[in-house]
Amino acid sequence: MKKLVYFLALSLGLFSLTFSQEPGKEKLQLSINNGVLFLKNIQRSDGAICDTTNSLFDVWETIMAATAIYDLTNDTNDVTFKKAITFVRLNQNNKGLICHNQKCKKEYCLETSAVYFLLLIKMGHLKTVKARLKLIDTLQNKLGYWEIGNPDVTEKKDFPSVTGFVLSVYKAAGVTPPNEKKAYSWLLSKQNAEGNWGKAWEYYNCPAYATWAITSCLSKDPAQQKALQKMNDHFLATQKKDGSWFYADTLFDKGPSSELQTAFCAKSIDRSLKNDTAINKAIKFLYNAQKKDGAWDGGSFPIKNKRYSKREYVLSTALSLIVINDFIHKK
């Protein structure tokens, strides 16, 4: 009788979240479907898809969730996607840039704007992005880097992830960035001995965040490939046996979860560098870490104020979906 119960449980997938498995494409697709359903279920009436307990990053999170949904469906008529992208468009400032939440609508955040522009390019709005890049040109520092512009970021305005995100948009748009040599020279000079670009509490306080932002902007240029290889070696050396990555935070008692950090790292790794084993392990970890409601735990944003809490399950879910979908389609 016990054997029969066990067999039925396996057949119904009841053990999928508690036992480590080697998921095939069908199980991964089911995982994706459940994750998308979770995002759709938390969408607000105004179209935002964000942390239901704290809307601090409502625009940023909506763009990430919309990107995940679009990557999976390529359907601009999807009801949830249409509502989400309308919410984002209504939060553009008069120059077409985006801030991370509605409260700073008149300002801009270059990272939030960058992920929005990358989504617009996927949607076929390249002309719009090229026009807005002319404004981004004027915001470049004479040393080659960009500052975030986000009014809530006061301590590290020039963190390398900002320049990484911006350069990724130029690359995706097929546009040569202004002072290209200076921009990449500055960015590569910020890579540390470990192979990452450091961390800052205003940017999730884990080194995997910057690498996620920077990977996609690197090209086949020898110096950039050397930096990419160095970063890749760092990931291979720090991946845990269960396939996850977790950089402990010694300054805060809260921070991004291993699920979110693993999604950052898996999205950072370049598939051309013979690291299929690491990626396979990461996908297996994410598959088994998915919660029953379809979401992935993201831990917390490492805000200094101990009385203030901001959970990161929306970003973790959106990025995990993107990573798993990339894996299925070998992007």
Secondary structure by P-SEA (a helix, b strand, c coil): caaaaaaaaaaaccccccccccccaaaaaaaaaaaaaaaaaaccccccccccccccaaaaaaaaaaaaaaaaccccccaaaaaaaaaaaaaccccccccccccccccccaaaaaaaaaaaaaacaaaaaaaaaaaaaaaccccccccccccccccccccaaaaaaaaaaaaaacccccaaaaaaaaaaaaccccccccccccccccaaaaaaaccccccccaaaaaaaaaaaaaaaaccccccccccccccccccccaaaaaaaaaaacccccccaaaaaaaaaaaaaaccccccccccccccccccbbbbcaaaaaaaaaaaaaaaaacc
